[in-house]
Each structure stands twice: as C-alpha cells, then as structure tokens.
Amino acid sequence: MLNIASIWRRLAPSRNADETAELALLRSVVKGIHGVEALFSPEGRLLWISPSVERITARPPERYIGGDDALASLVHSSDLAYCRRVMGEVLATGEGRDFEVRLQREDGRINWAACHWRAVRDEQARIKGVRLSAEDIQERKETEYTLLETVAELRRAQALREHYLSRSNDERHRLSALLNVIRLGILFIDRDHRVLYFNSAMLKLWAYTPGENLIGVRDVVLQSTIAPLLVDPSAYFEHIAAVVRSPQISDPYEFKFKDGRIVTDISAVVEGGQDGRGIGRVWIYEDVTERRQVAEQLVALAERDPLTNLFNRRRFHEELDRLLADAERRHTGVGLLSFDLDGFKPINDQYGHPAGDEVLVGLADGLRRIVRRNEMFFRLGGDEFAVLMPDASTEALAELASRLLEGVAALRFNFSGHEAGVTASIGAACYPEHGKDVETLMAAADRAMYRSKDAGRNCWSLAGK
C-alpha cells in the first residue's frame, strides 16, 4: 500500500550523517521546485508541501503541515469551497482538474496560481490521495487587472515614442524592442492614414506573416486584408470610422474573428505636431478569448445542471422572480408546471445510477423538442423538473402539460435487454390566479402535483381544482 505520509518524513531535513546520497539529491531537487507541490490524504489532510510555498505565500511549509486545516490556510476564503469540492471530485472520479485560484499570503494579500489537481494511486491503481501542483501566475494576473490603467501608460509610451522617433535610429530600435515583447498588439497610423509603426503582437493577432512589412500601407488597404477574418467586418469598420471622427480616447470595443477569437481595441490620438492636431493615432489590440471562455464557463457552472445541461434551481428562482415582476407590471400571466417522474426509482435501483442518469439525460433531450422557445425548462434536483411559461393562460398551460405527459410517456430505454420507461405526475399553477408570489405559486403547483400522484400518476392537475 502507498504510504504518502512517509514521503514527508523522507524529504524532511535530517541531521543524520548517514543519509543516502539518493535522499540528499532528492531533497536538493525538492528545494529547487519553483511552483508549489503538495500531497493531501483522502480525508483532505495535508501530508507534504514543497518548501517553495514560502516564496509565494511567505509562510514556511511547517506552518501548513502542523495546521488543522491546511487548505484553509493556503487558499483564499473566496475560493476555498470550490477547492474542497474539486478535491472531492478528484478523489471520487480519479479525473484531474485544472483551474486558477487565489493563495493567501502571510501579509493578507493574495497570490494567483494555476492549479493542477491529480489523483495519487498505489500500485493497484487505487486512489490514495490528491496531488496539487501550482504555478505562480500573479504577474499575469496583475497585467490583466491593470488593463484599465493602459490608457495612462499609453500616454507615457506615446510621449516616449514621439521622443525616440525624433532621435537616432538606435533610440528607435530600443523602443521597438520594448514594444515587441508586449502581448498587446500596437498599431500607429499617421495623419496621412499610413502605417508608421506596428509590433509583432499586432502581426500575429491579425494573421500576418511574421516578416510582413506594413510600413507605409494605407488604412483602407489594411481593412481590405482583414475583412475576410472578421465575423461582421462592416460593423467593425463603422466602429473605426466613428472612433476616427472623435478626438477622445475610445472606449474598449469587442469584435469577433471567424476562427472564434475575441479581441478588443482601444484608440487614442497621439498628441504633438506644430498645429496641435496630433501626429497620428495609436490602436491597441488585446486577445480576450481565454478570459471570455473562463467567464462563460463560470456562468454555466453557476446556472446549469452538469448532467442534463438544463437550467438549475438557482436559475429557476431568478427567472421566476423576474417573470412575476414583469407580469405584475404588464398585467399578464405566468405559468408554472412542476413535475417528477413515476417509475424512476425502480430503474435506478434495479439497473444502477448510470441507468438513472441515462433516463434523466434522455428525458431532458426529448422534452427540449417539446418545450417552445419562449418557455424555460429546469431540472430542480433528482427527478424533479419545472417549466416556466411567460404570458400564460390556464388553457395554454393545460395544452403544455398534455404535451409533456405524452412526451415523457413516449420515451423508451433499454437496459440489459429490458425495455423500460417512465411517466410524469404534473402540477400546474398560474399567476395570479393561484399565487401572487414565488412561494405561494410554487406551493400551489406542488399540491397539484401530489394530487396527480394520488389520482394514479401519469396525469396532470391544475391548482385549486
């Protein structure tokens, strides 16, 4: 059996003069770790953490090893619950997880790290713990957080750039070298609408070859070459025209490429010139694709059921609150159908949870084709589901309930050569007839659903009937 705890004892500093050269070499390697490496037991107890943690958090490893809850000391409170959940998922499934997290420093500040959680297995491939590997990404995060300060920095860069361009070629080369290591794409257009400067990041972002020379190219020629790359080139060129007409620093503008990338631009007039009109205009481009994807993933985790991809209970309450407020303002109705599945538990018990999951996923896919575009379908938990209907009447709600009953009953599943199916017991309630707030309306739909069960299941009942 793998004894993870022995790793710490073997790697801990020793004064034994007889220690082997192998252990001495291993300790030397451990001391040279740049990121953070840590081992946790299946119970979440920290067994070992690399000495490099002190560089990132200003706490020696002994402070974590001796603590009652090392993870709480290591991870910022805002990310702690998520980290615990991920650790549990890795222990349960054996699948690794990667995400960014804030580490808590001794002085109260935070340090961003890219974390990789992996299961630790013994020789029989049994999971015996979790390994955490983390790289310091604080510098990248600080760059992202200082985006709002870019305008002020650009003003200083513009002043330097004007100064250097008016001096020797050596000075110009120094500035070009500086701008070429910046991840932001930079393009300078002079007053004659010709390219005066660009950096390598700008070439890469707009899919030019690395050796492309754009100096002297007119802006209209640039637009003709980039148009095929954009999802909506006409809208982007209208944006450019509006920015050029204004002397003010532009607001960040987001546009999309056909290859899926999302980019923002910001532009400002470079001050100078004898007539005070400025010497040209600088454009700054940033690829924000990864940031948008992370944001979309976080939103999906917050409001989607991971198994069926239906909206979850949290989103259900948000939408019901919104629909009721809108209905009160417009004097319209809101329909609520609440239902669970008849015969789901026997399938789960007889064929196992994977079979139950197959039923839930199949039901979600099947009913999506029945629920109309303006109606919202939710999984509230287990085999509980709900549908919200805006601008509803009792007649429309009854028609939808009948369609759902038929749709559920028509679904068939095959488990180990045996055909199985489920039915639904549905409760219907309509605002404002059966309830004028969230709690009252939900209670009315639940009571109607239990009347359907008492009536023999595979039917629907209207609240108050």
C-alpha positions, 0 to 999 in steps of 0.5 A: 500500500502507498504510504504518502505520509512517509514521503514527508518524513523522507524529504524532511531535513535530517541531521543524520550523517548517514543519509543516502546520497539518493535522499540528499539529491532528492531533497536538493531537487525538492528545494529547487521546485519553483511552483508549489507541490503538495500531497493531501490524504483522502480525508483532505489532510495535508501530508507534504508541501514543497518548501517553495510555498514560502516564496509565494505565500511567505509562510514556511511549509511547517506552518501548513503541515502542523495546521488543522486545516491546511487548505484553509490556510493556503487558499483564499476564503473566496475560493476555498469551497470550490477547492474542497469540492474539486478535491472531492471530485478528484478523489471520487472520479480519479479525473484531474482538474485544472483551474486558477485560484487565489493563495493567501499570503502571510501579509493578507494579500493574495497570490494567483496560481494555476492549479493542477489537481491529480489523483495519487494511486498505489500500485493497484491503481487505487486512489490514495490521495490528491496531488496539487501542483501550482504555478505562480501566475500573479504577474499575469494576473496583475497585467490583466487587472491593470488593463484599465490603467493602459490608457495612462501608460499609453500616454507615457509610451506615446510621449516616449515614442514621439521622443525616440522617433525624433532621435537616432535610429538606435533610440528607435530600435530600443523602443521597438524592442520594448514594444515587441515583447508586449502581448498587446498588439500596437498599431500607429497610423499617421495623419496621412492614414499610413502605417508608421509603426506596428509590433509583432503582437499586432502581426500575429493577432491579425494573421500576418506573416511574421516578416510582413512589412506594413510600413507605409500601407494605407488604412483602407488597404489594411481593412481590405486584408482583414475583412475576410477574418472578421465575423461582421467586418462592416460593423467593425469598420463603422466602429473605426470610422466613428472612433476616427471622427472623435478626438477622445480616447475610445472606449474598449470595443469587442469584435469577433474573428471567424476562427472564434477569437475575441479581441478588443481595441482601444484608440487614442490620438497621439498628441504633438505636431506644430498645429496641435492636431496630433501626429497620428493615432495609436490602436491597441489590440488585446486577445480576450478569448481565454478570459471570455471562455473562463467567464462563460464557463463560470456562468454555466457552472453557476446556472446549469445542471452538469448532467442534463445541461438544463437550467438549475434551481438557482436559475429557476428562482431568478427567472421566476422572480423576474417573470412575476415582476414583469407580469405584475407590471404588464398585467399578464400571466405566468405559468408554472408546471412542476413535475417528477417522474413515476417509475424512476426509482425502480430503474435506478435501483434495479439497473444502477445510477448510470441507468438513472442518469441515462433516463434523466439525460434522455428525458431532458433531450426529448422534452427540449423538442417539446418545450417552445422557445419562449418557455424555460425548462429546469431540472430542480434536483433528482427527478424533479423538473419545472417549466416556466411559461411567460404570458400564460393562460390556464388553457395554454398551460393545460395544452403544455402539460398534455404535451409533456405527459405524452412526451415523457410517456413516449420515451423508451430505454433499454437496459440489459435487454429490458425495455423500460420507461417512465411517466410524469405526475404534473402540477400546474399553477398560474399567476395570479390566479393561484399565487401572487408570489414565488412561494405561494405559486410554487406551493400551489403547483406542488399540491397539484402535483401530489394530487396527480400522484394520488389520482394514479400518476401519469396525469396532470392537475391544475391548482385549486381544482 
